[in-house]
Amino acid sequence: MAKIIIKKRHSVRKSQAADILRSLEAEIGPSAELFRGAQIEIAETTCQYQIYLVDKQPLVFSGENWVFPTLKGAISRSFPERRVTVDMGAVKFVANGADIMRPGITGVTDDVLAGHPVQIVEERHGKPLAIGISRFDAAAMREQQQGKMVKTLHYVGDEIWNLEF
């Protein structure tokens, strides 16, 4: 990923903020309320994702057809939905941006859907390590024995993580 350049940022209208929260609610359910803030801004960047600042923090981002918390958002405002849990042996690889392979997965919440974002968490403390796009629904992922299950989009130390405003 190339270095992200922040071109400008501006506040969104109340109706736009409501649309963002509605889209976020479609992904993570009632936990979307955790991401309601006094001010929501949109950051215009060179990044392929749209980044939203909630109370001046980059807590939410969006792709083509989804809105999901960033890794900083998942850490600071923990939510139980859309989780793929990995074993401790996978942690160092996930922290460096590796995709999630089936042998490293120890748990999957029932709400995981193919083509939608998920948070990848470690098994010991449940701390988020990365955000990715699931390649399978929860049931199909549990049935698999090998292969890539989640494509990692955003992880600790990447360009989105290191954004400063």
ZAMARMI-14229 format. One record per residue (C-alpha): x, y, z; residue in three letters. Coordinates in Angstrom, 3 decimals. Layout:
<nodes>
px;py;pz;res
X;Y;Z;ala
...
</nodes>
This chain:
<nodes>
px;py;pz;res
0.000;0.000;0.000;met
1.404;3.403;-0.950;ala
1.712;6.220;1.553;lys
-1.680;7.822;2.130;ile
-1.842;11.555;1.584;ile
-4.612;13.538;3.247;ile
-5.917;16.068;0.733;lys
-8.579;17.662;2.923;lys
-11.325;16.851;5.362;arg
-14.758;18.255;6.006;his
-17.794;17.632;8.191;ser
-20.655;15.628;6.782;val
-24.293;16.690;6.958;arg
-26.550;15.112;9.545;lys
-28.325;13.165;6.811;ser
-24.986;11.828;5.508;gln
-23.925;10.897;9.044;ala
-27.218;9.039;9.476;ala
-26.605;7.167;6.202;asp
-23.091;6.187;7.332;ile
-24.415;4.910;10.661;leu
-27.232;3.037;8.899;arg
-24.711;1.323;6.618;ser
-22.522;0.517;9.611;leu
-25.561;-0.908;11.409;glu
-26.210;-3.160;8.409;ala
-22.730;-4.645;8.961;glu
-22.433;-4.832;12.755;ile
-25.973;-4.409;14.055;gly
-26.831;-2.357;17.143;pro
-23.141;-1.957;18.031;ser
-23.050;0.774;15.366;ala
-24.299;3.126;18.099;glu
-20.811;2.925;19.630;leu
-19.573;4.898;16.620;phe
-22.044;7.757;16.908;arg
-20.167;10.986;17.616;gly
-20.686;14.685;18.059;ala
-18.928;15.284;14.761;gln
-18.328;13.009;11.771;ile
-15.905;14.147;9.100;glu
-14.864;12.627;5.813;ile
-11.159;12.617;4.977;ala
-10.318;12.950;1.313;glu
-7.180;10.874;0.814;thr
-5.256;8.954;-1.809;thr
-6.407;5.718;-0.128;cys
-8.691;3.310;-1.961;gln
-11.060;3.391;1.027;tyr
-13.205;6.258;2.273;gln
-12.092;7.196;5.802;ile
-14.495;8.769;8.303;tyr
-13.360;10.621;11.394;leu
-15.607;10.267;14.414;val
-14.771;13.006;16.923;asp
-11.476;13.568;15.040;lys
-10.386;9.906;15.160;gln
-10.258;7.609;12.074;pro
-12.733;5.074;13.474;leu
-14.742;4.051;10.391;val
-13.889;3.315;6.766;phe
-15.765;2.078;3.736;ser
-15.209;0.195;0.521;gly
-17.403;-0.301;-2.527;glu
-20.412;-1.804;-0.763;asn
-19.622;-1.819;2.954;trp
-18.925;0.425;5.948;val
-16.936;-1.008;8.870;phe
-14.869;0.189;11.847;pro
-11.161;0.660;11.252;thr
-8.786;-1.303;13.433;leu
-8.443;1.699;15.761;lys
-12.240;1.815;15.924;gly
-12.477;-1.903;16.720;ala
-9.884;-1.551;19.476;ile
-11.227;1.623;21.071;ser
-14.930;0.735;20.797;arg
-14.992;-3.025;21.085;ser
-17.961;-4.798;19.509;phe
-18.792;-8.534;19.477;pro
-20.021;-8.901;15.886;glu
-18.221;-10.227;12.801;arg
-15.273;-11.921;14.507;arg
-12.807;-14.470;13.226;val
-10.601;-15.707;16.067;thr
-7.063;-16.895;15.341;val
-4.694;-18.958;17.485;asp
-1.626;-17.416;19.106;met
0.658;-18.941;16.460;gly
-1.008;-16.824;13.778;ala
-0.772;-13.524;15.655;val
2.679;-12.454;14.428;lys
1.717;-13.182;10.817;phe
-1.631;-11.363;11.050;val
0.075;-8.380;12.694;ala
2.299;-8.162;9.606;asn
-0.648;-8.195;7.194;gly
-0.877;-11.883;6.257;ala
-4.176;-13.246;4.991;asp
-6.010;-15.618;7.338;ile
-5.598;-19.308;6.570;met
-7.984;-21.991;7.858;arg
-5.521;-23.866;10.103;pro
-5.008;-20.735;12.235;gly
-8.715;-20.115;12.872;ile
-10.116;-21.235;16.237;thr
-13.535;-19.567;16.085;gly
-16.000;-17.755;13.839;val
-19.120;-15.852;14.894;thr
-22.351;-16.894;13.174;asp
-22.838;-13.477;11.533;asp
-19.749;-13.743;9.262;val
-20.797;-13.405;5.596;leu
-18.803;-14.009;2.425;ala
-17.650;-10.772;0.809;gly
-18.202;-8.701;3.955;his
-15.673;-7.243;6.397;pro
-14.708;-9.024;9.617;val
-12.448;-8.253;12.527;gln
-9.650;-10.731;13.135;ile
-9.052;-11.169;16.875;val
-6.561;-13.166;18.911;glu
-7.872;-16.020;21.033;glu
-6.363;-15.169;24.415;arg
-7.791;-11.672;25.034;his
-10.067;-11.142;22.026;gly
-8.079;-8.084;20.935;lys
-8.521;-7.058;17.285;pro
-5.429;-7.574;15.127;leu
-6.714;-6.775;11.649;ala
-9.732;-6.094;9.459;ile
-10.363;-8.249;6.413;gly
-12.921;-9.448;3.891;ile
-14.294;-12.930;4.495;ser
-14.173;-15.320;1.558;arg
-16.811;-17.656;3.088;phe
-19.908;-17.557;5.265;asp
-19.440;-18.735;8.874;ala
-20.809;-22.257;8.280;ala
-18.729;-22.783;5.127;ala
-15.624;-21.464;6.874;met
-16.067;-23.936;9.730;arg
-16.378;-26.820;7.243;glu
-13.163;-25.955;5.389;gln
-9.962;-27.734;6.387;gln
-7.419;-25.605;4.545;gln
-6.992;-22.541;2.361;gly
-7.366;-18.781;2.588;lys
-10.454;-17.733;4.540;met
-10.034;-13.968;4.958;val
-8.259;-11.392;2.775;lys
-6.598;-8.857;5.099;thr
-7.349;-5.202;4.297;leu
-6.036;-3.290;7.297;his
-3.658;-4.253;10.115;tyr
-1.502;-2.725;12.858;val
1.270;-0.623;11.358;gly
-0.189;-0.222;7.862;asp
-0.837;3.135;6.174;glu
-4.383;3.514;7.561;ile
-3.177;2.688;11.075;trp
-0.411;5.309;10.824;asn
-2.665;8.126;9.545;leu
-2.318;11.264;11.614;glu
-4.755;14.161;11.571;phe
</nodes>
